[in-house]
Amino acid sequence: MKKSIIKYAALVCSTLFLFRCATNPVTADGSGSDVGNGIVVGSIVNNDGTYASNTRVKLIPVHYNPVIDGYLPDSLIDTTNSFGMYYFAISEAGKFNVEAVHNSQRTRLLIKGIIIKSTGDTQKVGLGTLKPPGAIRVFFPDTVDTNNSYMYIKGTTQSKEFSNPFESEGGGYEITFDSLAAEHNSVIHYDVLNDPNAPAPLLDTVDILSGKVIERDAFLFWANYTKENSALPGNTVNDIFIDKYDEIWFAVSGGVALLENIVGIQSGNVMDNWTVYTAGEMGIESDIVLKIKYVASYKMWFATLGGLTALYSSTWLPYTTDNSDIPTNLVTDIDRDSDENAWLSTSGKGLVMFDGTVWTVYDTANSSIPSNTVTTVLIDLGDTVWCTTPNGVLKFKDSYTMVMTSSNSGLISDDIYCMAIDRNRHKWFGREGGVARFYEADSMWTHYTSFHSAVFTDSVLTIVEDDGGDLWFGTSAGLTKFDGNVWHDYTGDRYPVLSNKGVRAIAFDNSGNTWIGTTNNGVIAFGRTIK
């Protein structure tokens, strides 16, 4: 055959660690019929480094849908020789993936993004290694069309029809899509035969891990509540708190809003589930509410630009410069210690502690705090106090004080906008253009920038850890999530409602739904039970 002689020539070159064969290879019939074709050549080994002979290899266009696009032509299918080599001569330029399967060993690989720029182009693909496949278990709602639906990975032959789906304990169905090549950032697509308007699931990009089963929800339903379509008193939502009963509190530039009875929301009865408190009802002059702090049952504090106000059961108790010794009404953040003392960050008056009677001020005149403008305050274990400022970070407890700046620590910037402490005791600092992670146990700093997430080109406004240990970051350009290995940006065409939206607050309800407070776009919620 023509191809066998050319493959033999390529094999000779590979033994010299080169693929530089004759520019006009001679075929079996003496002609040069492969001249002018695009050439893709490569080799595959097993996981132990031995040559992967008798491996079926397919060259697949990147937009190929294995369910509706029909069979691949024989010209795009090859079998490796005894040296694990494969070879394709194609007549059209384009972008392709290489998919390889060794049936007897049940191993796979996927190499993506091979570009043939012209019909005379030659691409020598890097060495590929076969590995045991992975799987993804996907949870679908009970409304899914089990007769016509299917999942697939575009640009591969991997697909899964919804025949005989398994009913999930949590309702709906769970479908295991197995025998998947281990691959970074695979996207599982969903489609319905003969239904071009079928909803596309908003799955995260998934790392398929060799020998592992990854679990994901399929459909994420979305809702966007604004002052135009709900009782929300403003479209800039600065903070969100969700209690154990799924009552959702919003700190809004416009007041405080309480959203109750999520079941009612799902049935469309949205307007009857809101309670709104204005500045007059809260006893303050400004309706710009920035932070919420749950203290105990029937006791909550709210940081506002009109002072500190507390809600005890159904009674509001305000603390302003007119009725107390609070040094300023410009309160930007709030936390509490184990004695239920309130710690306030302020704009221009430093850090303030209120024990219910006495107001204690920590400013540049009487403490080591690097600025009187404090952006956040956070109480760590043992009532250690952290606060962030435009001039660095302060940590203190009793007589111990530590100031971290770009000149004496791993901080890249002194101007820190927000802070969080995760379950592993890592400290996270948000700034312009990214975040810094600090682990005190070994004094190690790690920085994440636009190299990791596109939204880190802007200011990081909030950092929140979910129940699974994933870190979520809201910025002035959108939302991103980090699971410790992979970053996922909720931007672009797949997430148009969040794209380029300022994210100021993130919270999670007891059903696993995510609630996002935005700048000028109200509240955005997404999850399996949002309707």
C-alpha positions in Angstrom: 0.0 0.0 0.0 1.1 3.6 -0.6 0.8 4.5 3.1 2.8 1.6 4.3 6.0 2.7 2.4 5.7 6.2 3.6 5.2 5.0 7.2 8.3 2.9 6.8 10.2 5.9 5.6 8.9 7.9 8.6 9.9 5.0 10.9 13.5 5.0 9.6 13.6 8.7 10.4 12.3 8.2 13.9 15.0 5.8 14.7 17.4 8.7 14.2 15.2 10.8 16.5 14.1 12.8 13.5 11.0 13.0 11.3 12.9 14.6 8.4 12.0 12.3 5.5 12.3 12.9 1.8 10.3 15.9 0.6 8.8 13.8 -2.2 8.2 10.3 -0.7 7.7 7.6 -3.3 4.5 5.5 -3.0 4.0 1.8 -3.8 2.9 2.6 -7.3 6.0 4.8 -8.0 4.0 8.0 -7.9 4.2 10.9 -5.4 0.4 11.1 -4.7 0.9 12.3 -1.1 2.6 15.4 -2.3 0.3 18.4 -1.7 -1.6 16.7 1.1 -1.4 17.8 4.8 0.6 15.3 6.8 0.1 14.4 10.5 2.6 12.0 12.0 3.2 10.9 15.5 3.9 8.1 17.9 2.3 6.6 21.0 3.7 4.7 24.0 2.0 2.7 26.8 2.0 4.0 30.3 5.2 1.9 31.0 7.0 3.6 28.1 6.9 0.7 25.7 5.7 1.2 22.1 1.9 1.1 21.8 1.5 -1.1 18.7 -1.9 -2.1 17.3 -3.5 1.0 18.7 -6.4 2.4 16.7 -5.8 6.1 16.0 -8.3 8.6 14.6 -7.7 12.1 13.3 -10.9 14.0 14.1 -12.0 17.6 13.1 -12.4 19.7 16.3 -16.1 20.4 15.6 -17.1 16.8 15.0 -20.2 15.6 16.7 -20.1 11.8 16.9 -23.8 11.4 17.0 -25.0 13.4 14.1 -21.9 13.8 11.8 -21.7 10.1 10.7 -18.7 7.8 10.5 -15.2 9.1 10.0 -13.7 8.2 6.6 -11.1 5.5 6.4 -8.5 8.2 5.5 -8.8 9.5 9.1 -8.3 6.1 10.8 -5.0 4.4 11.2 -3.4 1.6 13.3 0.0 2.1 14.9 2.9 -0.1 13.8 5.3 -2.0 16.0 7.0 1.3 16.9 3.7 2.9 18.0 3.7 5.2 14.9 0.7 6.5 13.0 0.4 8.6 9.8 -2.3 10.6 8.1 -2.3 12.3 4.7 -5.3 14.7 4.4 -6.5 16.8 1.6 -7.9 19.7 3.5 -6.5 22.2 6.0 -8.1 22.5 9.4 -7.8 21.9 13.1 -7.9 18.3 14.4 -7.7 16.1 17.5 -5.9 12.8 17.7 -7.8 10.1 19.6 -6.2 6.7 20.3 -7.7 3.6 21.8 -6.0 0.3 22.6 -8.9 -2.1 22.9 -7.2 -5.1 24.5 -5.5 -2.9 27.2 -8.5 -0.6 27.6 -6.4 2.5 27.5 -6.9 5.8 25.7 -5.5 9.2 24.9 -6.6 12.4 23.4 -4.3 15.1 21.9 -6.1 18.3 21.0 -5.5 21.3 18.7 -3.4 20.0 15.8 -3.5 22.6 13.1 -2.9 22.0 9.4 -2.5 25.4 7.9 -2.3 24.3 4.3 -2.5 21.1 2.3 1.3 21.2 2.1 1.8 21.5 5.8 3.3 18.7 8.0 2.6 18.4 11.7 4.7 16.1 13.9 2.6 15.4 17.0 4.3 15.1 20.3 4.7 11.7 21.9 1.4 10.5 23.4 0.9 8.1 26.3 -2.0 5.8 26.7 -3.7 5.7 30.1 -6.7 4.0 31.7 -9.8 6.1 31.0 -11.9 8.1 33.5 -15.6 8.9 33.8 -18.0 11.6 34.7 -21.2 11.0 36.6 -23.7 13.7 35.6 -26.9 14.6 37.5 -29.9 15.6 35.4 -33.3 16.9 36.4 -36.3 14.7 35.9 -37.5 16.9 33.0 -34.6 15.7 30.7 -35.7 14.0 27.5 -34.5 10.5 28.1 -35.6 9.3 24.7 -33.7 11.7 22.5 -30.9 13.2 24.7 -27.3 12.5 24.5 -23.9 13.7 25.8 -20.8 14.0 23.8 -17.3 15.5 23.7 -16.9 17.6 20.6 -14.0 16.6 18.4 -13.9 13.0 19.6 -15.9 9.8 19.1 -17.0 9.8 22.7 -20.8 10.0 23.2 -23.4 8.7 25.6 -27.1 8.2 24.9 -29.7 8.5 27.7 -31.1 5.0 27.4 -32.2 3.5 30.8 -30.9 6.4 33.0 -30.5 5.6 36.7 -32.8 7.5 39.0 -30.8 9.7 41.5 -31.5 9.7 45.2 -31.8 13.5 45.1 -34.4 13.4 42.3 -33.9 13.3 38.6 -31.4 11.1 36.9 -27.7 10.3 37.1 -25.9 9.1 34.0 -22.3 7.9 34.0 -20.4 8.8 30.9 -17.4 6.4 31.0 -14.4 5.3 28.9 -13.3 8.9 28.6 -9.7 9.7 27.7 -7.9 11.5 30.6 -7.7 15.1 29.5 -7.4 18.6 31.0 -10.4 21.0 30.4 -12.8 18.7 28.6 -16.3 20.1 27.9 -19.2 17.7 28.1 -21.9 18.8 25.6 -25.6 17.9 25.8 -28.0 17.8 22.9 -31.4 16.6 21.9 -32.0 14.9 18.5 -34.1 17.1 16.2 -34.5 19.9 18.7 -32.2 22.8 17.9 -33.6 24.8 20.8 -32.8 22.3 23.5 -31.1 23.9 26.5 -27.4 23.5 26.7 -26.2 22.5 30.2 -23.8 25.0 31.8 -21.2 22.4 32.9 -17.9 23.5 34.2 -15.0 22.4 32.1 -14.0 19.1 33.6 -10.6 17.5 34.1 -11.1 13.8 33.2 -8.8 11.9 35.5 -7.4 8.5 34.7 -9.2 5.8 36.7 -11.4 8.4 38.5 -15.1 9.2 38.4 -15.9 12.9 38.5 -19.4 14.1 39.6 -21.1 17.2 38.2 -24.6 18.7 38.0 -25.8 19.0 34.4 -28.2 21.9 34.2 -27.6 25.2 36.0 -30.8 27.3 36.0 -30.4 31.0 36.2 -32.4 33.9 37.7 -31.7 37.6 37.8 -33.5 39.7 40.4 -33.4 43.5 40.1 -35.3 46.4 41.4 -37.2 46.4 38.1 -38.5 42.9 38.4 -38.6 42.4 42.2 -38.8 44.2 45.5 -35.0 44.5 45.7 -34.4 48.1 46.7 -31.3 48.6 44.6 -29.3 47.0 41.9 -25.9 47.3 43.6 -25.8 44.3 46.1 -22.8 44.6 48.4 -23.2 41.5 50.6 -25.4 38.4 51.0 -26.0 36.2 54.1 -28.0 33.0 54.0 -29.2 31.4 57.2 -29.9 27.7 58.0 -33.6 28.2 56.9 -32.5 29.5 53.5 -33.7 33.0 54.4 -31.5 35.2 52.2 -30.4 38.7 53.4 -29.1 41.3 51.0 -27.0 44.4 51.9 -28.0 46.8 49.1 -27.2 50.3 48.1 -30.8 51.1 48.8 -31.4 49.3 52.1 -31.7 45.8 53.5 -33.8 43.1 51.7 -34.9 39.7 53.1 -36.0 37.0 50.6 -37.9 34.1 52.2 -39.5 30.8 51.1 -37.4 29.6 48.1 -40.2 27.2 47.3 -42.4 30.1 46.5 -39.7 31.6 44.3 -39.6 28.3 42.2 -43.3 28.5 41.7 -43.0 32.0 40.4 -44.5 33.8 43.4 -41.5 36.1 43.8 -43.0 39.4 44.9 -44.7 38.1 48.1 -41.5 36.7 49.5 -39.6 40.0 50.0 -39.2 42.2 53.1 -37.4 45.5 52.6 -36.0 47.8 55.2 -35.1 51.4 54.3 -32.7 53.8 56.0 -35.5 55.4 58.0 -36.7 52.0 59.3 -33.1 51.1 60.3 -32.6 54.4 62.1 -29.8 55.7 59.9 -29.4 58.5 57.4 -27.8 56.5 54.6 -29.4 53.6 52.8 -26.0 52.3 51.5 -25.6 49.0 53.4 -22.2 47.3 52.8 -21.9 44.3 55.1 -24.0 41.8 57.1 -22.8 40.0 60.2 -24.9 37.3 61.9 -24.2 37.3 65.6 -26.8 35.0 67.2 -30.4 34.0 66.8 -32.5 37.1 66.2 -29.4 39.3 66.3 -27.7 40.8 63.2 -25.4 43.7 62.6 -25.2 45.8 59.4 -22.3 48.0 58.4 -23.5 51.1 56.5 -22.4 54.5 55.4 -24.8 55.8 57.9 -23.3 54.1 60.9 -23.7 50.7 62.6 -27.2 49.3 62.9 -28.3 46.2 64.7 -31.5 44.1 64.3 -32.6 42.4 67.5 -35.6 40.2 66.7 -37.8 42.7 64.9 -36.3 45.9 66.6 -33.6 48.1 64.9 -31.0 49.7 67.1 -28.8 52.2 65.3 -25.4 53.6 66.4 -24.4 56.8 64.7 -22.3 59.9 65.6 -25.5 61.6 66.7 -26.5 59.0 69.4 -23.2 57.3 70.3 -19.5 57.6 70.5 -18.9 55.8 67.2 -16.1 57.9 65.6 -17.6 57.9 62.1 -20.7 56.8 60.3 -18.7 55.5 57.4 -18.5 51.8 58.4 -17.2 49.6 55.6 -17.0 46.1 57.2 -17.9 44.2 60.4 -17.0 41.0 62.2 -17.4 39.7 65.8 -15.1 38.0 68.2 -15.9 35.2 70.7 -17.2 37.7 73.2 -19.6 39.2 70.6 -17.6 42.4 70.5 -18.2 44.2 67.2 -15.1 45.0 65.1 -15.7 47.7 62.5 -13.5 48.8 59.6 -14.1 52.5 58.7 -13.3 55.0 56.0 -10.9 57.5 57.6 -11.1 56.6 61.3 -9.2 53.3 61.5 -10.4 50.1 63.2 -13.1 50.3 65.9 -14.1 47.8 68.6 -17.5 48.1 70.3 -18.2 45.9 73.4 -21.7 47.1 73.8 -20.8 50.1 75.9 -17.3 51.4 75.1 -15.9 52.3 71.6 -12.2 51.6 71.2 -10.4 53.2 68.2 -7.2 51.8 66.7 -5.7 54.4 64.3 -2.3 55.5 63.0 -1.9 57.8 66.0 -2.2 55.1 68.7 -1.4 51.8 66.9 0.6 50.1 64.1 -2.3 50.1 61.7 -0.8 51.3 58.3 -3.8 53.4 57.3 -6.9 55.0 58.8 -8.9 53.8 55.8 -9.7 50.1 56.5 -11.3 48.0 53.8 -12.0 44.8 55.6 -11.8 43.3 59.1 -11.7 39.6 59.9 -11.5 37.7 63.2 -9.3 34.6 63.1 -9.0 31.7 65.6 -8.2 32.8 69.1 -9.7 36.3 68.4 -6.7 37.3 66.3 -7.7 40.4 64.3 -6.8 40.9 60.7 -7.6 44.1 58.7 -6.7 45.2 55.2 -5.9 48.8 54.1 -4.6 50.6 51.1 -1.2 50.6 52.8 -0.9 46.9 53.7 -2.3 44.4 56.2 -2.4 44.5 60.0 -2.5 41.4 62.2 -2.7 41.8 66.0 -3.8 40.2 69.2 -3.3 41.8 72.6 0.3 43.2 72.5 1.3 41.2 69.4 1.3 43.2 66.2 2.4 42.4 62.6 2.2 44.7 59.6 2.7 43.2 56.1 3.5 45.3 53.1 5.0 44.8 49.7 8.4 45.8 51.2 8.5 43.3 54.0 6.4 40.4 52.8 5.3 38.5 49.7 2.5 41.0 49.0 2.8 42.4 45.5 0.6 45.4 46.3 -0.1 47.3 49.5 -3.6 48.2 48.3 -5.7 45.2 49.5 -9.5 45.2 48.8 -10.6 42.1 50.6 -9.5 39.0 52.6 -10.6 35.5 53.4 -9.3 32.6 55.5 -9.9 29.1 54.2 -10.2 25.8 56.0 -6.5 25.1 55.6 -5.7 28.3 57.4 -4.4 29.9 54.2 -5.0 33.7 54.1 -6.2 35.1 50.8 -5.8 38.7 49.9 -7.6 40.3 46.9 -6.1 43.2 45.1 -6.0 44.9 41.7 -5.1 42.2 39.1 -5.2 39.1 41.2 -5.0 37.4 44.6 -2.2 36.4 47.0 -2.3 33.3 49.2 -0.3 33.3 52.4 0.3 30.2 54.6 1.6 31.3 57.9 2.9 27.8 59.0 5.7 28.0 56.4 5.6 31.7 55.4 4.9 30.7 51.8 3.2 33.1 49.4 1.5 32.1 46.1 0.2 34.7 43.6 -2.6 34.2 41.1 -3.0 36.7 38.2 -4.5 37.0 34.8 -2.3 34.0 33.8 -4.7 31.9 35.8 -8.0 33.7 35.3 -9.2 36.3 32.8 -11.2 38.2 35.4 -8.0 38.9 37.4 -7.3 41.7 35.0 -9.5 43.8 37.3 -10.0 44.4 41.0 -10.8 41.4 43.3 -13.7 42.6 45.4 -14.7 39.5 47.4 -13.3 36.0 48.3 -15.6 33.2 49.6 -15.0 29.5 50.3 -17.8 27.0 49.6 -18.7 23.9 51.6 -16.6 21.8 49.3 -13.4 23.8 49.8 -13.5 25.6 46.4 -12.5 29.3 46.5 -14.7 31.8 44.6 -13.5 35.2 43.6 -15.7 38.2 42.6 -14.1 41.0 40.6 -15.1 44.1 38.8 -15.0 41.9 35.6 -16.9 38.8 36.7 -16.6 35.6 38.6 -14.0 32.8 38.8 -13.7 29.6 40.9 -10.6 27.7 42.0 -10.8 24.1 43.2 -7.1 23.8 44.1 -6.1 22.6 40.7 -8.3 24.1 38.0 -9.6 27.7 37.4 -13.0 28.2 35.9 -14.2 31.6 34.7 -17.9 32.3 34.6 -17.6 34.5 31.6 -18.1 34.5 27.8 -20.9 33.1 25.7 -21.7 30.2 28.1 -22.4 32.6 31.0 -23.7 35.8 29.4 -25.6 36.9 32.5 -22.4 37.1 34.4 -20.0 38.2 31.7 -18.2 41.5 32.5 -20.5 42.0 35.5 -19.0 43.4 38.7 -19.3 40.8 41.5 -19.3 42.1 45.0 -20.8 39.3 47.0 -21.1 35.4 46.8 -23.2 33.1 49.0 -24.5 29.5 48.8 -27.9 28.2 50.0 -28.6 24.8 51.4 -29.6 23.4 48.1 -26.2 24.2 46.5 -27.4 27.2 44.6 -25.0 30.1 44.2 -26.2 33.7 44.8 -24.2 36.6 43.4 -24.4 40.2 44.3 -23.4 42.5 41.5 -22.6 46.1 40.8 -25.7 47.7 39.0 -27.2 44.3 38.0 -28.9 43.1 41.1 -28.8 39.5 42.3 -27.9 36.7 40.0 -28.6 33.1 41.2 -27.8 29.8 39.5 -28.1 26.2 40.5 -30.2 23.1 40.1 -33.3 24.4 41.9 -33.4 28.0 40.7 -36.4 28.5 38.5 
